[in-house]
């Protein structure tokens, strides 16, 4: 049985968005599910628009999502000699030809066809049989066109969309290389997939129209045609194609926004694919379950709230030390000082259950790492003469107990009973004195983390 070989082939001309990432994830998953190989290829033949910064974003995104590859990254610009060799062979035997039509000439042709109610298409005027005796125009560098079959259909069984058939009369002679012999997308991708023995091409359905052209080039090269799977479009909440106006951003914006890679991985895996009612699952289960037959033919809709929910679930179960390492620079960016303060992993454990992003954790944890000084007006409001005797009692009791939550909670409860107070009457002034604010997690947990010295010193200022 032929080994499954898939590839992810992004173009470094813009951001690596969710649609790119999902195509890469599904291609990776199909190879891993079948024990095959996954290749990363960088399609950088658009020399004017491709950038090294965009390539770095692609590589960083793959690494962050954990999409490991067996070969690559292979850059198309390193294969220009190979494309040129194939083009020379095709020119030599008539599978391709040079076209000297100028841009102005082609635009005039399209306008004429539109005026006649026809679909604009190249008319084959520089095919060898049509160009006999025609003078080569001066100053026009020729492009190279593929000689597309005139008759018949191009049909394939798409692994997501099912049977698709396109008449060759709908296709014209495609430009496969520019005047400088740099190949166009549809030609380069065929040569690449052929040389790399790609068996399955998994990509977005915006490529469906390219597929019949590519199949014809495969056939002209007498090469085996891979199987194709075209993934449905990702839509925004309004039902339109997901775009920047919906808040669509580069994949690497998600770690910057406080998302965990396993959350975005899980979300993308579930975006247009399903396994029963499973919503949250580890990558090992996803690889065990994944099959292109379970990919929906309908467009998938991006749901920010669902992604946030998944991130919340993964944050709750994440290792506290790992989260502390991710949150520490966020706290420092907010002005917090970590040195000499409570252990961050313990603080994370206290606050993470309500967090949807790492930024939520950082903001909640900041109270332990800020200067802790309350606004005088806040202290005047809550640290009243009526409550000061209770604060003195609590300080005395806390000075004598073991510094752990149960003992601290018991001291608070005894103080409330002794002075006939309800919890908010004591807790709010204590929080204001110790943390500089009146809203915190449970009082006993907060006091434990701040430490005996900080708490007794803060309570002492009220006496």
RODO-2510 file (C-alpha; in nm, 4 decimals, decimal comma):
residues 463
     n   res          X          Y          Z
     1     x     0,0000     0,0000     0,0000
     2     x     0,1329     0,3453    -0,0926
     3     x     0,2410     0,5501     0,2069
     4     x     0,0233     0,8554     0,2697
     5     x     0,2146     1,1786     0,2116
     6     x     0,0462     1,5142     0,2682
     7     x     0,1767     1,8674     0,2617
     8     x     0,1025     2,2114     0,3927
     9     x     0,2087     2,4776     0,1444
    10     x     0,1394     2,8318     0,2679
    11     x     0,2410     3,1410     0,0762
    12     x     0,4425     3,3948     0,2819
    13     x     0,2652     3,6950     0,1352
    14     x     0,0379     3,7780     0,4283
    15     x    -0,0590     3,6639     0,7737
    16     x    -0,0982     3,2988     0,8705
    17     x    -0,4719     3,3085     0,9469
    18     x    -0,7120     3,0496     1,0904
    19     x    -0,8059     2,9100     0,7503
    20     x    -0,4392     2,8416     0,6727
    21     x    -0,3846     2,6878     1,0132
    22     x    -0,6869     2,4581     0,9882
    23     x    -0,5765     2,3344     0,6447
    24     x    -0,2324     2,2633     0,7869
    25     x    -0,3787     2,0900     1,0920
    26     x    -0,6106     1,8647     0,8893
    27     x    -0,3331     1,7781     0,6450
    28     x    -0,1020     1,6965     0,9371
    29     x    -0,3713     1,4932     1,1116
    30     x    -0,4499     1,2882     0,8005
    31     x    -0,0843     1,1930     0,7615
    32     x    -0,0427     1,1111     1,1304
    33     x    -0,3680     0,9117     1,1456
    34     x    -0,2505     0,6929     0,8579
    35     x     0,1085     0,6616     0,9757
    36     x     0,2243     0,8690     0,6803
    37     x     0,4483     1,1708     0,6317
    38     x     0,3757     1,5407     0,6440
    39     x     0,5771     1,7928     0,4421
    40     x     0,6027     2,1688     0,4920
    41     x     0,6574     2,3675     0,1737
    42     x     0,6897     2,7458     0,1479
    43     x     0,5392     2,8726    -0,1772
    44     x     0,7481     3,1865    -0,2143
    45     x     0,7642     3,2333    -0,5912
    46     x     0,5780     3,5644    -0,5593
    47     x     0,9099     3,7399    -0,5179
    48     x     0,7638     4,0876    -0,4746
    49     x     0,5214     4,0010    -0,1947
    50     x     0,6940     3,7149    -0,0095
    51     x     0,8786     3,8196     0,3057
    52     x     1,1101     3,6554     0,5566
    53     x     0,8921     3,7941     0,8354
    54     x     0,5911     3,6049     0,6976
    55     x     0,7968     3,2854     0,6727
    56     x     0,8946     3,3235     1,0378
    57     x     0,5274     3,3617     1,1337
    58     x     0,4480     3,0383     0,9472
    59     x     0,7252     2,8478     1,1237
    60     x     0,6392     2,9970     1,4634
    61     x     0,2697     2,9153     1,4164
    62     x     0,3468     2,5543     1,3249
    63     x     0,5730     2,5158     1,6267
    64     x     0,3229     2,6787     1,8652
    65     x     0,0404     2,4508     1,7488
    66     x     0,2667     2,1459     1,7620
    67     x     0,2337     2,0609     1,3917
    68     x     0,5620     1,8789     1,3407
    69     x     0,6718     1,7933     0,9877
    70     x     0,8866     1,5145     0,8444
    71     x     1,0386     1,7152     0,5605
    72     x     1,0925     2,0846     0,5095
    73     x     1,0547     2,3667     0,5108
    74     x     1,1126     2,3359     0,1352
    75     x     1,1172     2,6707    -0,0412
    76     x     1,0008     2,6970    -0,3987
    77     x     1,2643     2,9579    -0,4743
    78     x     1,5247     2,6850    -0,4205
    79     x     1,3637     2,4793    -0,6994
    80     x     1,3603     2,7285    -0,9871
    81     x     1,6035     2,5183    -1,1937
    82     x     1,3719     2,2193    -1,1637
    83     x     1,0726     2,4197    -1,2875
    84     x     1,2776     2,5546    -1,5771
    85     x     1,3775     2,1998    -1,6792
    86     x     1,0153     2,0838    -1,6867
    87     x     0,9086     2,3945    -1,8789
    88     x     1,1801     2,3306    -2,1398
    89     x     1,0557     1,9738    -2,1856
    90     x     0,6963     2,0898    -2,2286
    91     x     0,7952     2,3618    -2,4744
    92     x     0,9974     2,1126    -2,6751
    93     x     0,7075     1,8739    -2,7394
    94     x     0,4186     2,1203    -2,7628
    95     x     0,2572     2,0667    -2,4231
    96     x     0,3331     2,4353    -2,3631
    97     x     0,4077     2,7318    -2,5855
    98     x     0,5250     3,0915    -2,5726
    99     x     0,2620     3,3612    -2,5855
   100     x     0,3561     3,7127    -2,7004
   101     x     0,0208     3,8796    -2,6405
   102     x     0,0624     4,2105    -2,4566
   103     x    -0,1435     4,3116    -2,1543
   104     x    -0,3249     4,5715    -2,3624
   105     x    -0,4059     4,3145    -2,6284
   106     x    -0,5425     4,0690    -2,3728
   107     x    -0,7496     4,3377    -2,2015
   108     x    -0,9023     4,4357    -2,5362
   109     x    -0,9868     4,0681    -2,5973
   110     x    -1,1611     4,0416    -2,2593
   111     x    -1,3607     4,3600    -2,3189
   112     x    -1,4735     4,2331    -2,6578
   113     x    -1,5840     3,9010    -2,5084
   114     x    -1,7745     4,0707    -2,2272
   115     x    -1,9507     4,2931    -2,4793
   116     x    -2,0652     3,9788    -2,6613
   117     x    -2,1876     3,8215    -2,3372
   118     x    -1,9076     3,5631    -2,3337
   119     x    -1,6955     3,4447    -2,0449
   120     x    -1,3549     3,6186    -2,0742
   121     x    -1,0848     3,3672    -2,1689
   122     x    -0,7676     3,3455    -2,3708
   123     x    -0,8411     3,2516    -2,7318
   124     x    -0,5262     3,0520    -2,8125
   125     x    -0,3961     3,3096    -3,0596
   126     x    -0,0323     3,2113    -2,9965
   127     x    -0,0841     2,8371    -3,0134
   128     x     0,1686     2,7112    -3,2718
   129     x    -0,1007     2,6252    -3,5267
   130     x    -0,2550     2,9729    -3,4878
   131     x     0,0723     3,1626    -3,4889
   132     x     0,2210     3,0279    -3,8109
   133     x     0,3673     3,3162    -4,0107
   134     x     0,2863     3,5653    -3,7355
   135     x     0,5665     3,8087    -3,6617
   136     x     0,6940     3,8126    -3,3063
   137     x     0,6231     4,1634    -3,1745
   138     x     0,9154     4,3729    -3,0632
   139     x     0,9609     4,4548    -2,6965
   140     x     0,7189     4,1866    -2,5681
   141     x     0,8693     3,9194    -2,3444
   142     x     0,6625     3,6029    -2,3817
   143     x     0,4908     3,4158    -2,1031
   144     x     0,4564     3,0379    -2,1229
   145     x     0,1103     2,8873    -2,1511
   146     x    -0,0021     2,5305    -2,0911
   147     x    -0,1892     2,3802    -2,3830
   148     x    -0,5099     2,2724    -2,2170
   149     x    -0,7153     1,9922    -2,3770
   150     x    -0,9924     2,1271    -2,5984
   151     x    -1,2483     1,8562    -2,5289
   152     x    -1,3664     1,6231    -2,2573
   153     x    -1,4120     1,6727    -1,8858
   154     x    -1,1905     1,6845    -1,5805
   155     x    -1,3486     1,4776    -1,3043
   156     x    -1,2383     1,3727    -0,9587
   157     x    -1,3866     1,2380    -0,6376
   158     x    -1,3186     1,5008    -0,3772
   159     x    -1,2691     1,3473    -0,0315
   160     x    -1,4872     1,6185     0,1218
   161     x    -1,7122     1,7506    -0,1550
   162     x    -1,7746     1,4286    -0,3497
   163     x    -1,7910     1,4049    -0,7280
   164     x    -1,6823     1,7146    -0,9207
   165     x    -1,6606     1,7484    -1,2985
   166     x    -1,5512     2,0473    -1,5097
   167     x    -1,5651     2,0662    -1,8875
   168     x    -1,2381     2,1511    -2,0596
   169     x    -1,4317     2,4024    -2,2658
   170     x    -1,4532     2,6079    -1,9445
   171     x    -1,0735     2,6229    -1,9178
   172     x    -0,8321     2,8195    -2,1326
   173     x    -0,4587     2,7923    -2,1845
   174     x    -0,3218     2,8804    -1,8444
   175     x    -0,0071     3,0899    -1,8001
   176     x     0,2366     2,8549    -1,6245
   177     x     0,5459     3,0767    -1,6241
   178     x     0,6076     3,4469    -1,6402
   179     x     0,8427     3,6071    -1,8874
   180     x     1,1356     3,5547    -1,6473
   181     x     1,0558     3,1806    -1,6295
   182     x     0,9376     3,2098    -1,2680
   183     x     0,6497     2,9600    -1,2527
   184     x     0,2942     3,0482    -1,1601
   185     x     0,1156     2,8791    -0,8715
   186     x    -0,0756     2,6124    -1,0660
   187     x     0,2338     2,4864    -1,2442
   188     x     0,4806     2,4978    -0,9541
   189     x     0,2432     2,3185    -0,7176
   190     x     0,2027     2,0276    -0,9610
   191     x     0,5778     1,9847    -1,0096
   192     x     0,6308     2,0084    -0,6331
   193     x     0,3597     1,7578    -0,5448
   194     x     0,4872     1,5233    -0,8141
   195     x     0,8495     1,5410    -0,6987
   196     x     0,7511     1,5099    -0,3333
   197     x     0,5255     1,2097    -0,4016
   198     x     0,2241     1,3787    -0,2415
   199     x    -0,0690     1,1363    -0,2286
   200     x    -0,3338     1,3609    -0,0687
   201     x    -0,3812     1,7360    -0,1111
   202     x    -0,5859     1,8863     0,1744
   203     x    -0,6600     2,2572     0,1268
   204     x    -0,9316     2,5215     0,1346
   205     x    -1,2175     2,5157    -0,1125
   206     x    -1,0992     2,8448    -0,2620
   207     x    -0,8679     2,6121    -0,4607
   208     x    -1,1466     2,4064    -0,6194
   209     x    -1,1247     2,6074    -0,9418
   210     x    -0,7499     2,5433    -0,9586
   211     x    -0,7856     2,1673    -0,9298
   212     x    -0,9042     2,0837    -1,2858
   213     x    -0,6203     2,2923    -1,4288
   214     x    -0,3719     2,1100    -1,2099
   215     x    -0,5131     1,7679    -1,2965
   216     x    -0,4664     1,8465    -1,6648
   217     x    -0,1028     1,9394    -1,6001
   218     x    -0,0504     1,6129    -1,4081
   219     x    -0,1911     1,4221    -1,7028
   220     x     0,0253     1,6137    -1,9489
   221     x     0,3274     1,5149    -1,7394
   222     x     0,2013     1,1526    -1,7350
   223     x     0,2117     1,1706    -1,3562
   224     x    -0,0159     1,0078    -1,0960
   225     x    -0,2858     1,2464    -0,9752
   226     x    -0,3141     1,2823    -0,5953
   227     x    -0,6449     1,2689    -0,4148
   228     x    -0,7929     1,6064    -0,3284
   229     x    -0,9867     1,7225    -0,0231
   230     x    -1,1213     2,0777    -0,0247
   231     x    -1,2193     2,2129     0,3152
   232     x    -1,5243     2,4380     0,3472
   233     x    -1,4812     2,8098     0,4046
   234     x    -1,4693     2,9576     0,7545
   235     x    -1,7376     3,2221     0,8006
   236     x    -1,7635     3,5088     1,0445
   237     x    -2,0576     3,5475     1,2849
   238     x    -2,2516     3,7385     1,0151
   239     x    -2,2264     3,4512     0,7669
   240     x    -1,9706     3,6270     0,5478
   241     x    -1,6236     3,4891     0,4803
   242     x    -1,4031     3,5356     0,7856
   243     x    -1,1873     3,8450     0,7418
   244     x    -1,0044     4,1167     0,9323
   245     x    -1,3272     4,3052     0,9900
   246     x    -1,4475     4,0084     1,1988
   247     x    -1,1350     4,0346     1,4099
   248     x    -0,9528     3,7623     1,2162
   249     x    -0,5865     3,7863     1,3033
   250     x    -0,2595     3,6052     1,2550
   251     x    -0,2310     3,2752     1,4409
   252     x     0,0520     3,4230     1,6485
   253     x    -0,1837     3,6894     1,7805
   254     x    -0,3576     3,4182     1,9843
   255     x    -0,0634     3,3474     2,2177
   256     x    -0,0198     3,7232     2,2484
   257     x    -0,3877     3,7465     2,3479
   258     x    -0,3451     3,4841     2,6175
   259     x    -0,4642     3,1657     2,4487
   260     x    -0,3069     2,8247     2,5047
   261     x    -0,1986     2,6280     2,1962
   262     x    -0,4017     2,3229     2,2967
   263     x    -0,7153     2,5380     2,3063
   264     x    -0,6704     2,6785     1,9556
   265     x    -0,5655     2,3331     1,8298
   266     x    -0,8836     2,1793     1,9721
   267     x    -1,0960     2,4631     1,8353
   268     x    -0,9538     2,4369     1,4838
   269     x    -0,9870     2,0585     1,4908
   270     x    -1,3570     2,0937     1,5696
   271     x    -1,4122     2,3690     1,3114
   272     x    -1,5915     2,1851     1,0322
   273     x    -1,5116     1,8340     1,1625
   274     x    -1,6872     1,6335     1,4287
   275     x    -1,6769     1,3040     1,6151
   276     x    -2,0127     1,2456     1,7787
   277     x    -2,0779     1,5086     2,0440
   278     x    -1,7128     1,5473     2,1459
   279     x    -1,6242     1,9146     2,1937
   280     x    -1,3074     1,8989     2,4025
   281     x    -1,0489     1,6301     2,3395
   282     x    -0,6710     1,5778     2,3540
   283     x    -0,4735     1,5685     2,0310
   284     x    -0,4108     1,1958     2,0738
   285     x    -0,7853     1,1288     2,0536
   286     x    -0,8213     1,3631     1,7599
   287     x    -0,5546     1,1724     1,5660
   288     x    -0,7219     0,8434     1,6548
   289     x    -1,0618     0,9682     1,5353
   290     x    -0,9722     1,1924     1,2414
   291     x    -1,1082     1,1072     0,8999
   292     x    -1,1814     1,3361     0,6063
   293     x    -1,5185     1,1652     0,5681
   294     x    -1,6241     1,3420     0,8895
   295     x    -1,5443     1,6864     0,7518
   296     x    -1,8621     1,8792     0,6832
   297     x    -1,9375     1,9969     0,3306
   298     x    -2,0974     2,3092     0,4761
   299     x    -1,9076     2,6212     0,5723
   300     x    -1,7860     2,6394     0,9318
   301     x    -1,8640     2,9433     1,1466
   302     x    -1,6065     3,1039     1,3725
   303     x    -1,7334     3,1451     1,7295
   304     x    -1,5119     3,3575     1,9543
   305     x    -1,7164     3,2651     2,2631
   306     x    -1,6611     2,8945     2,2041
   307     x    -1,2877     2,9463     2,1620
   308     x    -1,2811     3,1435     2,4877
   309     x    -1,4738     2,8637     2,6612
   310     x    -1,2241     2,6039     2,5400
   311     x    -0,9341     2,8200     2,6549
   312     x    -1,1010     2,8538     2,9957
   313     x    -1,1342     2,4744     3,0214
   314     x    -0,7715     2,4145     2,9254
   315     x    -0,6505     2,6853     3,1647
   316     x    -0,8365     2,5199     3,4542
   317     x    -0,6564     2,1889     3,3988
   318     x    -0,3162     2,3276     3,2990
   319     x    -0,0104     2,2813     3,5204
   320     x     0,0246     2,5795     3,7554
   321     x     0,4009     2,6087     3,7110
   322     x     0,3574     2,6187     3,3329
   323     x     0,0912     2,8890     3,3607
   324     x     0,3089     3,0856     3,6015
   325     x     0,5884     3,0924     3,3438
   326     x     0,3479     3,2244     3,0797
   327     x     0,1834     3,4796     3,3086
   328     x     0,4967     3,6220     3,4743
   329     x     0,5901     3,8586     3,1867
   330     x     0,2278     3,9722     3,1612
   331     x     0,2250     4,0685     3,5296
   332     x     0,5535     4,2542     3,4893
   333     x     0,4121     4,4356     3,1875
   334     x     0,1303     4,5567     3,4144
   335     x     0,3869     4,6977     3,6572
   336     x     0,3884     4,4090     3,9027
   337     x     0,7037     4,3135     4,0941
   338     x     0,7526     3,9376     4,1298
   339     x     1,0642     3,9401     4,3457
   340     x     0,9978     3,8826     4,7134
   341     x     0,6250     3,8346     4,6490
   342     x     0,4027     3,5248     4,6928
   343     x     0,4851     3,2164     4,4844
   344     x     0,3259     3,2762     4,1444
   345     x     0,2237     2,9142     4,0841
   346     x     0,0212     2,9202     4,4073
   347     x    -0,1394     3,2488     4,3096
   348     x    -0,2245     3,1055     3,9659
   349     x    -0,3896     2,8068     4,1334
   350     x    -0,6069     3,0470     4,3321
   351     x    -0,7274     3,2655     4,0456
   352     x    -0,7211     3,0538     3,7275
   353     x    -1,0640     2,8905     3,7576
   354     x    -1,2371     3,2144     3,6543
   355     x    -0,9937     3,3047     3,3773
   356     x    -1,0644     3,2785     3,0056
   357     x    -0,7202     3,4005     2,8986
   358     x    -0,3733     3,4324     3,0476
   359     x    -0,4356     3,8055     3,0655
   360     x    -0,7305     3,7373     3,2956
   361     x    -0,4949     3,5439     3,5247
   362     x    -0,2385     3,8233     3,5154
   363     x    -0,4964     4,0880     3,6023
   364     x    -0,6394     3,8793     3,8855
   365     x    -0,2936     3,7947     4,0193
   366     x    -0,1676     4,1523     4,0029
   367     x    -0,3050     4,2350     4,3469
   368     x    -0,0273     4,0171     4,4973
   369     x     0,2456     4,1939     4,3003
   370     x     0,1367     4,5577     4,2960
   371     x     0,2337     4,8024     4,5717
   372     x    -0,0839     4,7120     4,7630
   373     x    -0,1411     5,0638     4,8878
   374     x    -0,5067     5,1510     4,9049
   375     x    -0,6483     5,4884     4,8127
   376     x    -0,6945     5,6916     5,1340
   377     x    -1,0582     5,7461     5,0452
   378     x    -1,1079     5,3679     5,0217
   379     x    -0,9493     5,3181     5,3654
   380     x    -1,1555     5,5989     5,5156
   381     x    -1,4697     5,4344     5,3810
   382     x    -1,4025     5,0852     5,5143
   383     x    -1,1530     5,1100     5,8036
   384     x    -1,3881     5,2876     6,0449
   385     x    -1,3602     5,3335     6,4187
   386     x    -1,6392     5,0777     6,4564
   387     x    -1,4377     4,7998     6,2932
   388     x    -1,0921     4,8821     6,4305
   389     x    -1,1400     4,6752     6,7510
   390     x    -1,2201     4,3701     6,5359
   391     x    -0,9128     4,4347     6,3209
   392     x    -0,6991     4,4442     6,6349
   393     x    -0,8491     4,1152     6,7526
   394     x    -0,7925     3,9506     6,4166
   395     x    -0,4321     4,0712     6,4100
   396     x    -0,3713     3,9232     6,7523
   397     x    -0,5245     3,5890     6,6591
   398     x    -0,3378     3,5685     6,3276
   399     x    -0,0111     3,6347     6,5075
   400     x    -0,0590     3,3138     6,7066
   401     x    -0,1885     3,0594     6,4501
   402     x    -0,0159     2,8291     6,2050
   403     x    -0,0007     3,0145     5,8730
   404     x    -0,2349     2,7991     5,6639
   405     x    -0,5846     2,8440     5,5284
   406     x    -0,7830     2,6415     5,7871
   407     x    -0,6209     2,8212     6,0809
   408     x    -0,6592     3,1629     5,9162
   409     x    -1,0247     3,0897     5,8373
   410     x    -1,0831     2,9854     6,1987
   411     x    -0,9256     3,3085     6,3281
   412     x    -1,1504     3,5141     6,0993
   413     x    -1,4601     3,3223     6,2112
   414     x    -1,3758     3,3633     6,5803
   415     x    -1,3255     3,7368     6,5305
   416     x    -1,6611     3,7704     6,3547
   417     x    -1,8357     3,5877     6,6407
   418     x    -1,6544     3,7810     6,9119
   419     x    -1,7487     4,1192     6,7632
   420     x    -2,0910     4,0287     6,6225
   421     x    -1,9977     4,1095     6,2642
   422     x    -2,0890     3,9628     5,9279
   423     x    -1,8137     3,8605     5,6869
   424     x    -1,8288     4,1670     5,4555
   425     x    -1,7993     4,4015     5,7554
   426     x    -1,4602     4,2529     5,8404
   427     x    -1,3383     4,1204     5,5068
   428     x    -1,3652     4,4455     5,3117
   429     x    -1,1490     4,6542     5,5473
   430     x    -0,8977     4,3669     5,5759
   431     x    -0,8756     4,3432     5,1971
   432     x    -0,8386     4,7195     5,1647
   433     x    -0,5525     4,7224     5,4154
   434     x    -0,3678     4,4155     5,2899
   435     x    -0,4385     4,4155     4,9149
   436     x    -0,5298     4,7761     4,8453
   437     x    -0,8689     4,6760     4,7063
   438     x    -1,1943     4,5308     4,8350
   439     x    -1,2529     4,2651     4,5658
   440     x    -1,0330     3,9550     4,5951
   441     x    -1,0696     3,5772     4,6026
   442     x    -1,1553     3,4116     4,9340
   443     x    -1,0081     3,6017     5,2292
   444     x    -0,8316     3,3109     5,3972
   445     x    -0,6595     3,2081     5,0698
   446     x    -0,5501     3,5651     4,9976
   447     x    -0,4089     3,6193     5,3468
   448     x    -0,2243     3,2885     5,3338
   449     x    -0,0550     3,3849     5,0077
   450     x     0,0383     3,7355     5,1213
   451     x     0,2189     3,5865     5,4213
   452     x     0,2084     3,6554     5,7939
   453     x     0,4539     3,9465     5,7927
   454     x     0,2698     4,1425     5,5206
   455     x    -0,0736     4,0805     5,6769
   456     x     0,0217     4,1715     6,0353
   457     x     0,2052     4,4802     5,9160
   458     x    -0,0930     4,5962     5,7092
   459     x    -0,3417     4,5341     5,9886
   460     x    -0,1125     4,7188     6,2278
   461     x    -0,1481     5,0384     6,0276
   462     x    -0,5146     5,0560     6,1309
   463     x    -0,4398     5,0624     6,5043
***
